[in-house]
Amino acid sequence: MSKPPREQISPETRRDIRRAFLTLLAVGLVIGALTAAGLVTLMNHFNLFGVPEQRQ
């Protein structure tokens, strides 16, 4: 069984796909960074870093 011939993707379509991929990657990184910064801020606000105090 032979493989069917691959269709050639035009340079314009390839450029558009690459641009969309990089845009989604950048947006994801920005959202992730903002989420991480917000989480760290909340954890600092509620004093959730470090070793918990020992109760006796």
PDB file with one MODEL, atoms N, CA, C and O in Angstrom:
MODEL        1
ATOM      1  N   MET A   1       0.846  -1.188   0.000  1.00  0.00           N
ATOM      2  CA  MET A   1       0.000   0.000   0.000  1.00  0.00           C
ATOM      3  C   MET A   1       0.883   1.241   0.000  1.00  0.00           C
ATOM      4  O   MET A   1       1.761   1.396   0.849  1.00  0.00           O
ATOM      5  N   SER A   2       0.645   2.091  -0.934  1.00  0.00           N
ATOM      6  CA  SER A   2       1.422   3.322  -0.993  1.00  0.00           C
ATOM      7  C   SER A   2       0.636   4.454  -0.348  1.00  0.00           C
ATOM      8  O   SER A   2      -0.595   4.465  -0.330  1.00  0.00           O
ATOM      9  N   LYS A   3       1.379   5.380   0.166  1.00  0.00           N
ATOM     10  CA  LYS A   3       0.757   6.544   0.800  1.00  0.00           C
ATOM     11  C   LYS A   3       0.218   7.482  -0.268  1.00  0.00           C
ATOM     12  O   LYS A   3       0.809   7.609  -1.340  1.00  0.00           O
ATOM     13  N   PRO A   4      -0.908   8.145   0.021  1.00  0.00           N
ATOM     14  CA  PRO A   4      -1.398   9.133  -0.943  1.00  0.00           C
ATOM     15  C   PRO A   4      -0.450  10.335  -0.961  1.00  0.00           C
ATOM     16  O   PRO A   4       0.162  10.649   0.059  1.00  0.00           O
ATOM     17  N   PRO A   5      -0.324  10.995  -2.085  1.00  0.00           N
ATOM     18  CA  PRO A   5       0.581  12.152  -2.148  1.00  0.00           C
ATOM     19  C   PRO A   5       0.105  13.272  -1.223  1.00  0.00           C
ATOM     20  O   PRO A   5      -1.085  13.573  -1.137  1.00  0.00           O
ATOM     21  N   ARG A   6       1.072  13.874  -0.536  1.00  0.00           N
ATOM     22  CA  ARG A   6       0.737  14.986   0.355  1.00  0.00           C
ATOM     23  C   ARG A   6       0.480  16.239  -0.466  1.00  0.00           C
ATOM     24  O   ARG A   6       1.188  16.543  -1.426  1.00  0.00           O
ATOM     25  N   GLU A   7      -0.546  16.945  -0.057  1.00  0.00           N
ATOM     26  CA  GLU A   7      -0.825  18.204  -0.731  1.00  0.00           C
ATOM     27  C   GLU A   7       0.158  19.248  -0.228  1.00  0.00           C
ATOM     28  O   GLU A   7       0.504  19.279   0.953  1.00  0.00           O
ATOM     29  N   GLN A   8       0.589  20.078  -1.116  1.00  0.00           N
ATOM     30  CA  GLN A   8       1.503  21.145  -0.732  1.00  0.00           C
ATOM     31  C   GLN A   8       0.710  22.287  -0.110  1.00  0.00           C
ATOM     32  O   GLN A   8      -0.307  22.723  -0.649  1.00  0.00           O
ATOM     33  N   ILE A   9       1.187  22.754   1.015  1.00  0.00           N
ATOM     34  CA  ILE A   9       0.552  23.899   1.682  1.00  0.00           C
ATOM     35  C   ILE A   9       1.171  25.162   1.108  1.00  0.00           C
ATOM     36  O   ILE A   9       2.392  25.282   1.008  1.00  0.00           O
ATOM     37  N   SER A  10       0.321  26.092   0.738  1.00  0.00           N
ATOM     38  CA  SER A  10       0.840  27.328   0.157  1.00  0.00           C
ATOM     39  C   SER A  10       1.603  28.122   1.217  1.00  0.00           C
ATOM     40  O   SER A  10       1.307  28.010   2.407  1.00  0.00           O
ATOM     41  N   PRO A  11       2.577  28.919   0.795  1.00  0.00           N
ATOM     42  CA  PRO A  11       3.353  29.713   1.754  1.00  0.00           C
ATOM     43  C   PRO A  11       2.483  30.665   2.578  1.00  0.00           C
ATOM     44  O   PRO A  11       2.773  30.917   3.747  1.00  0.00           O
ATOM     45  N   GLU A  12       1.424  31.190   1.971  1.00  0.00           N
ATOM     46  CA  GLU A  12       0.545  32.100   2.709  1.00  0.00           C
ATOM     47  C   GLU A  12      -0.177  31.363   3.838  1.00  0.00           C
ATOM     48  O   GLU A  12      -0.281  31.866   4.957  1.00  0.00           O
ATOM     49  N   THR A  13      -0.674  30.160   3.526  1.00  0.00           N
ATOM     50  CA  THR A  13      -1.375  29.371   4.536  1.00  0.00           C
ATOM     51  C   THR A  13      -0.415  28.945   5.632  1.00  0.00           C
ATOM     52  O   THR A  13      -0.760  28.981   6.813  1.00  0.00           O
ATOM     53  N   ARG A  14       0.791  28.540   5.245  1.00  0.00           N
ATOM     54  CA  ARG A  14       1.803  28.144   6.229  1.00  0.00           C
ATOM     55  C   ARG A  14       2.126  29.320   7.158  1.00  0.00           C
ATOM     56  O   ARG A  14       2.260  29.142   8.369  1.00  0.00           O
ATOM     57  N   ARG A  15       2.251  30.521   6.583  1.00  0.00           N
ATOM     58  CA  ARG A  15       2.528  31.716   7.383  1.00  0.00           C
ATOM     59  C   ARG A  15       1.378  32.004   8.345  1.00  0.00           C
ATOM     60  O   ARG A  15       1.605  32.346   9.506  1.00  0.00           O
ATOM     61  N   ASP A  16       0.144  31.866   7.860  1.00  0.00           N
ATOM     62  CA  ASP A  16      -1.021  32.114   8.712  1.00  0.00           C
ATOM     63  C   ASP A  16      -1.107  31.108   9.858  1.00  0.00           C
ATOM     64  O   ASP A  16      -1.423  31.475  10.989  1.00  0.00           O
ATOM     65  N   ILE A  17      -0.827  29.844   9.563  1.00  0.00           N
ATOM     66  CA  ILE A  17      -0.851  28.823  10.616  1.00  0.00           C
ATOM     67  C   ILE A  17       0.234  29.101  11.642  1.00  0.00           C
ATOM     68  O   ILE A  17      -0.005  29.004  12.846  1.00  0.00           O
ATOM     69  N   ARG A  18       1.420  29.444  11.173  1.00  0.00           N
ATOM     70  CA  ARG A  18       2.523  29.751  12.095  1.00  0.00           C
ATOM     71  C   ARG A  18       2.186  30.959  12.957  1.00  0.00           C
ATOM     72  O   ARG A  18       2.443  30.950  14.161  1.00  0.00           O
ATOM     73  N   ARG A  19       1.614  31.999  12.357  1.00  0.00           N
ATOM     74  CA  ARG A  19       1.245  33.201  13.104  1.00  0.00           C
ATOM     75  C   ARG A  19       0.180  32.879  14.153  1.00  0.00           C
ATOM     76  O   ARG A  19       0.260  33.358  15.284  1.00  0.00           O
ATOM     77  N   ALA A  20      -0.811  32.073  13.785  1.00  0.00           N
ATOM     78  CA  ALA A  20      -1.856  31.698  14.737  1.00  0.00           C
ATOM     79  C   ALA A  20      -1.270  30.892  15.887  1.00  0.00           C
ATOM     80  O   ALA A  20      -1.631  31.116  17.042  1.00  0.00           O
ATOM     81  N   PHE A  21      -0.371  29.955  15.589  1.00  0.00           N
ATOM     82  CA  PHE A  21       0.253  29.146  16.620  1.00  0.00           C
ATOM     83  C   PHE A  21       1.053  30.016  17.581  1.00  0.00           C
ATOM     84  O   PHE A  21       0.931  29.871  18.797  1.00  0.00           O
ATOM     85  N   LEU A  22       1.868  30.917  17.045  1.00  0.00           N
ATOM     86  CA  LEU A  22       2.686  31.777  17.908  1.00  0.00           C
ATOM     87  C   LEU A  22       1.830  32.729  18.726  1.00  0.00           C
ATOM     88  O   LEU A  22       2.155  33.026  19.876  1.00  0.00           O
ATOM     89  N   THR A  23       0.731  33.212  18.140  1.00  0.00           N
ATOM     90  CA  THR A  23      -0.179  34.082  18.880  1.00  0.00           C
ATOM     91  C   THR A  23      -0.821  33.332  20.037  1.00  0.00           C
ATOM     92  O   THR A  23      -0.881  33.849  21.152  1.00  0.00           O
ATOM     93  N   LEU A  24      -1.301  32.115  19.784  1.00  0.00           N
ATOM     94  CA  LEU A  24      -1.895  31.313  20.854  1.00  0.00           C
ATOM     95  C   LEU A  24      -0.872  30.972  21.923  1.00  0.00           C
ATOM     96  O   LEU A  24      -1.194  30.968  23.111  1.00  0.00           O
ATOM     97  N   LEU A  25       0.347  30.688  21.518  1.00  0.00           N
ATOM     98  CA  LEU A  25       1.405  30.400  22.477  1.00  0.00           C
ATOM     99  C   LEU A  25       1.688  31.614  23.355  1.00  0.00           C
ATOM    100  O   LEU A  25       1.813  31.482  24.572  1.00  0.00           O
ATOM    101  N   ALA A  26       1.790  32.790  22.749  1.00  0.00           N
ATOM    102  CA  ALA A  26       2.056  34.011  23.509  1.00  0.00           C
ATOM    103  C   ALA A  26       0.908  34.331  24.461  1.00  0.00           C
ATOM    104  O   ALA A  26       1.143  34.698  25.612  1.00  0.00           O
ATOM    105  N   VAL A  27      -0.326  34.195  23.991  1.00  0.00           N
ATOM    106  CA  VAL A  27      -1.486  34.468  24.843  1.00  0.00           C
ATOM    107  C   VAL A  27      -1.514  33.488  26.021  1.00  0.00           C
ATOM    108  O   VAL A  27      -1.801  33.885  27.151  1.00  0.00           O
ATOM    109  N   GLY A  28      -1.220  32.234  25.764  1.00  0.00           N
ATOM    110  CA  GLY A  28      -1.184  31.246  26.838  1.00  0.00           C
ATOM    111  C   GLY A  28      -0.110  31.552  27.870  1.00  0.00           C
ATOM    112  O   GLY A  28      -0.335  31.401  29.070  1.00  0.00           O
ATOM    113  N   LEU A  29       1.055  31.980  27.405  1.00  0.00           N
ATOM    114  CA  LEU A  29       2.128  32.329  28.332  1.00  0.00           C
ATOM    115  C   LEU A  29       1.756  33.541  29.180  1.00  0.00           C
ATOM    116  O   LEU A  29       2.044  33.571  30.377  1.00  0.00           O
ATOM    117  N   VAL A  30       1.127  34.529  28.579  1.00  0.00           N
ATOM    118  CA  VAL A  30       0.711  35.718  29.326  1.00  0.00           C
ATOM    119  C   VAL A  30      -0.347  35.350  30.366  1.00  0.00           C
ATOM    120  O   VAL A  30      -0.261  35.781  31.516  1.00  0.00           O
ATOM    121  N   ILE A  31      -1.337  34.562  29.972  1.00  0.00           N
ATOM    122  CA  ILE A  31      -2.378  34.153  30.919  1.00  0.00           C
ATOM    123  C   ILE A  31      -1.766  33.337  32.056  1.00  0.00           C
ATOM    124  O   ILE A  31      -2.125  33.526  33.218  1.00  0.00           O
ATOM    125  N   GLY A  32      -0.852  32.440  31.731  1.00  0.00           N
ATOM    126  CA  GLY A  32      -0.186  31.645  32.757  1.00  0.00           C
ATOM    127  C   GLY A  32       0.627  32.497  33.718  1.00  0.00           C
ATOM    128  O   GLY A  32       0.606  32.267  34.928  1.00  0.00           O
ATOM    129  N   ALA A  33       1.343  33.480  33.187  1.00  0.00           N
ATOM    130  CA  ALA A  33       2.146  34.358  34.042  1.00  0.00           C
ATOM    131  C   ALA A  33       1.253  35.190  34.957  1.00  0.00           C
ATOM    132  O   ALA A  33       1.560  35.351  36.138  1.00  0.00           O
ATOM    133  N   LEU A  34       0.152  35.720  34.425  1.00  0.00           N
ATOM    134  CA  LEU A  34      -0.758  36.509  35.257  1.00  0.00           C
ATOM    135  C   LEU A  34      -1.418  35.649  36.330  1.00  0.00           C
ATOM    136  O   LEU A  34      -1.589  36.096  37.464  1.00  0.00           O
ATOM    137  N   THR A  35      -1.787  34.424  35.983  1.00  0.00           N
ATOM    138  CA  THR A  35      -2.386  33.515  36.955  1.00  0.00           C
ATOM    139  C   THR A  35      -1.390  33.179  38.058  1.00  0.00           C
ATOM    140  O   THR A  35      -1.744  33.181  39.237  1.00  0.00           O
ATOM    141  N   ALA A  36      -0.154  32.893  37.684  1.00  0.00           N
ATOM    142  CA  ALA A  36       0.878  32.571  38.671  1.00  0.00           C
ATOM    143  C   ALA A  36       1.147  33.769  39.594  1.00  0.00           C
ATOM    144  O   ALA A  36       1.282  33.601  40.806  1.00  0.00           O
ATOM    145  N   ALA A  37       1.223  34.963  39.023  1.00  0.00           N
ATOM    146  CA  ALA A  37       1.467  36.152  39.842  1.00  0.00           C
ATOM    147  C   ALA A  37       0.300  36.392  40.803  1.00  0.00           C
ATOM    148  O   ALA A  37       0.511  36.738  41.966  1.00  0.00           O
ATOM    149  N   GLY A  38      -0.922  36.208  40.319  1.00  0.00           N
ATOM    150  CA  GLY A  38      -2.085  36.370  41.192  1.00  0.00           C
ATOM    151  C   GLY A  38      -2.113  35.342  42.300  1.00  0.00           C
ATOM    152  O   GLY A  38      -2.468  35.662  43.435  1.00  0.00           O
ATOM    153  N   LEU A  39      -1.746  34.116  41.988  1.00  0.00           N
ATOM    154  CA  LEU A  39      -1.724  33.065  42.995  1.00  0.00           C
ATOM    155  C   LEU A  39      -0.672  33.345  44.054  1.00  0.00           C
ATOM    156  O   LEU A  39      -0.936  33.164  45.243  1.00  0.00           O
ATOM    157  N   VAL A  40       0.502  33.779  43.654  1.00  0.00           N
ATOM    158  CA  VAL A  40       1.550  34.124  44.620  1.00  0.00           C
ATOM    159  C   VAL A  40       1.105  35.284  45.494  1.00  0.00           C
ATOM    160  O   VAL A  40       1.341  35.274  46.702  1.00  0.00           O
ATOM    161  N   THR A  41       0.463  36.284  44.898  1.00  0.00           N
ATOM    162  CA  THR A  41      -0.034  37.426  45.669  1.00  0.00           C
ATOM    163  C   THR A  41      -1.064  36.976  46.703  1.00  0.00           C
ATOM    164  O   THR A  41      -1.008  37.400  47.857  1.00  0.00           O
ATOM    165  N   LEU A  42      -1.997  36.126  46.299  1.00  0.00           N
ATOM    166  CA  LEU A  42      -3.003  35.616  47.242  1.00  0.00           C
ATOM    167  C   LEU A  42      -2.369  34.778  48.350  1.00  0.00           C
ATOM    168  O   LEU A  42      -2.753  34.883  49.515  1.00  0.00           O
ATOM    169  N   MET A  43      -1.401  33.950  47.979  1.00  0.00           N
ATOM    170  CA  MET A  43      -0.745  33.121  48.995  1.00  0.00           C
ATOM    171  C   MET A  43       0.022  33.990  49.991  1.00  0.00           C
ATOM    172  O   MET A  43       0.054  33.682  51.182  1.00  0.00           O
ATOM    173  N   ASN A  44       0.635  35.066  49.517  1.00  0.00           N
ATOM    174  CA  ASN A  44       1.313  35.988  50.436  1.00  0.00           C
ATOM    175  C   ASN A  44       0.299  36.694  51.329  1.00  0.00           C
ATOM    176  O   ASN A  44       0.535  36.872  52.524  1.00  0.00           O
ATOM    177  N   HIS A  45      -0.823  37.093  50.752  1.00  0.00           N
ATOM    178  CA  HIS A  45      -1.845  37.818  51.510  1.00  0.00           C
ATOM    179  C   HIS A  45      -2.393  36.971  52.652  1.00  0.00           C
ATOM    180  O   HIS A  45      -2.607  37.480  53.752  1.00  0.00           O
ATOM    181  N   PHE A  46      -2.620  35.689  52.402  1.00  0.00           N
ATOM    182  CA  PHE A  46      -3.177  34.805  53.416  1.00  0.00           C
ATOM    183  C   PHE A  46      -2.091  34.047  54.181  1.00  0.00           C
ATOM    184  O   PHE A  46      -2.389  33.111  54.922  1.00  0.00           O
ATOM    185  N   ASN A  47      -0.838  34.453  54.001  1.00  0.00           N
ATOM    186  CA  ASN A  47       0.301  33.891  54.725  1.00  0.00           C
ATOM    187  C   ASN A  47       0.358  32.364  54.563  1.00  0.00           C
ATOM    188  O   ASN A  47       0.450  31.634  55.549  1.00  0.00           O
ATOM    189  N   LEU A  48       0.303  31.904  53.345  1.00  0.00           N
ATOM    190  CA  LEU A  48       0.304  30.468  53.070  1.00  0.00           C
ATOM    191  C   LEU A  48       1.676  29.935  52.663  1.00  0.00           C
ATOM    192  O   LEU A  48       1.798  28.763  52.307  1.00  0.00           O
ATOM    193  N   PHE A  49       2.707  30.774  52.710  1.00  0.00           N
ATOM    194  CA  PHE A  49       4.062  30.308  52.409  1.00  0.00           C
ATOM    195  C   PHE A  49       4.745  29.912  53.701  1.00  0.00           C
ATOM    196  O   PHE A  49       4.400  30.409  54.773  1.00  0.00           O
ATOM    197  N   GLY A  50       5.698  29.032  53.601  1.00  0.00           N
ATOM    198  CA  GLY A  50       6.501  28.666  54.755  1.00  0.00           C
ATOM    199  C   GLY A  50       5.903  27.521  55.551  1.00  0.00           C
ATOM    200  O   GLY A  50       4.905  26.915  55.160  1.00  0.00           O
ATOM    201  N   VAL A  51       6.541  27.241  56.678  1.00  0.00           N
ATOM    202  CA  VAL A  51       6.142  26.139  57.548  1.00  0.00           C
ATOM    203  C   VAL A  51       4.982  26.613  58.440  1.00  0.00           C
ATOM    204  O   VAL A  51       5.050  27.703  59.008  1.00  0.00           O
ATOM    205  N   PRO A  52       3.932  25.814  58.564  1.00  0.00           N
ATOM    206  CA  PRO A  52       2.822  26.230  59.434  1.00  0.00           C
ATOM    207  C   PRO A  52       3.246  26.281  60.901  1.00  0.00           C
ATOM    208  O   PRO A  52       4.140  25.555  61.336  1.00  0.00           O
ATOM    209  N   GLU A  53       2.586  27.152  61.643  1.00  0.00           N
ATOM    210  CA  GLU A  53       2.901  27.275  63.069  1.00  0.00           C
ATOM    211  C   GLU A  53       2.454  26.012  63.803  1.00  0.00           C
ATOM    212  O   GLU A  53       1.428  25.418  63.472  1.00  0.00           O
ATOM    213  N   GLN A  54       3.237  25.613  64.799  1.00  0.00           N
ATOM    214  CA  GLN A  54       2.908  24.435  65.594  1.00  0.00           C
ATOM    215  C   GLN A  54       1.977  24.846  66.739  1.00  0.00           C
ATOM    216  O   GLN A  54       2.288  25.767  67.494  1.00  0.00           O
ATOM    217  N   ARG A  55       0.851  24.169  66.865  1.00  0.00           N
ATOM    218  CA  ARG A  55      -0.084  24.441  67.967  1.00  0.00           C
ATOM    219  C   ARG A  55       0.118  23.409  69.056  1.00  0.00           C
ATOM    220  O   ARG A  55       0.355  22.235  68.773  1.00  0.00           O
ATOM    221  N   GLN A  56       0.024  23.847  70.310  1.00  0.00           N
ATOM    222  CA  GLN A  56       0.201  22.921  71.431  1.00  0.00           C
ATOM    223  C   GLN A  56      -1.018  22.849  72.282  1.00  0.00           C
ATOM    224  O   GLN A  56      -1.038  22.115  73.270  1.00  0.00           O
TER     225      GLN A  56
ENDMDL
END
